[in-house]
Amino acid sequence: MTDYLAGLRAQDPAVAELVGEELARQRDSIELIASENFVSLAVMQAVGTPLTNKYAEGLPGKRYYGGCWAVDKVENLAIDRVKQLFGCNFANVQPHSGAQANYAAESAFAKPGDAIMGMDLSNGGHLTHGSPANFSGKLFDVQSYGLDPDTERINYDEVAERAQRCHPAVIIAGASAYPRLIDFERFAKIAHDSGAILMVDMAHIAGIVAVGLHPSPIPFADVVTSTTHKTLRGTRGGIILWNDPAYSRRLNSAVFPGSQGGPLEHVIAGKAVAFAEALRPEFKTYIGQVLINAKALGRGMESRGIRLVTGGTDNHLVLADLTKVADGQVSGKDAEQALERVGITVNKNTIPGERRSPFVTSGIRVGSAAATTRGFGEQDCERIGELIGDVVAHIDDERVLDRAEAEVKELLAPHPLYPELG
Ligand code: PLP
């Protein structure tokens, strides 16, 4: 077996030891954070290459540095593959992260002081969709939309009414914690009827969109942003996609020089590898299993009396409302800690109509993308959902926690993570 870290261990044992610690943590727990996944060894290898040494400000063929012929080919390969994957005309693969992609897309279409409209953070939107703590909330006049309190789903009529009233420059569709399909065609009509640009942030669902198991925003949105590391299962990073050549200059220049310097060509190589993986038929099978597993996680939790926000899921994530658990005494934060103690990693999350602070919350968000990569199937996931229910209902009962911890170890045993890493 190759010792992937041998060189690092020899040169810098302190860092190698910490990498080993994190690898052990990933191996010894069931990863249910909905925004995470496990990349292939090939993706990891592409990121750890001499491409990290190269400055390449600009775009392929139009760089501000010499010696870019090889990285030009890398970046063009990533662009070609991502265009094929999502069926769009143009792509910029340089954003260092989803937040960077969103900054570039928003600033390409809205001036400081203009109104923007996204889903608010407490209802499942992302910080970059208008949170006061983020550039988006500081630069723009934020007119957020929430969810219908009865259905806990997007109320498109209300979004339309608000858009007509506020005339935002940009409407953002997409979320970090929304378990249902999003109607991008409807969003496009709302945006265009009110004179707004439609930006879709498909960070969470990109892998599902790529294989056609969630309707694609590409035919409807003016600009689409995404991360590459969630359901898409690539290295950490961002992308921007669009169809209209009239937008190319402003979007490309909003990335560089607008908000970034030199692109991370080693990361772009990792993105290229992941895009090729997502183009293979096996990736569609994988995503199909992700969707089955998310429903199974939800069923398991429901069987223990946990309410699922919207009653279920159409994608890779489930939002669990803990307000009926143990007479409402268990917060999302308590649940996150108790689950970590037994080897299940989730994150606390606000739920629609949240009464607790975002640091405490009344819910947890649970996703199936990483566990599915690891090889867990439907039955495993239903059982994991039941275990979550047992743990959150008995967070102070050491016997329950010990039993759950032992079962987590049993569930993990047949699914080794990165066995090639020794
Ligand atoms: N957009 C959405 C919908 C997200 O959920 C996230 C991160 O979770 C981002 C953007 C930001 O991505 P990054 O952490 O790469 O900046």
Boltz pocket constraint, residues with backbone or C-beta under 6 A from the ligand:
constraints:
  - pocket:
      binder: B
      contacts: [[A, 35], [A, 96], [A, 97], [A, 98], [A, 99], [A, 100], [A, 102], [A, 126], [A, 128], [A, 174], [A, 175], [A, 176], [A, 201], [A, 202], [A, 203], [A, 204], [A, 227], [A, 237], [A, 238]]
      max_distance: 6.0
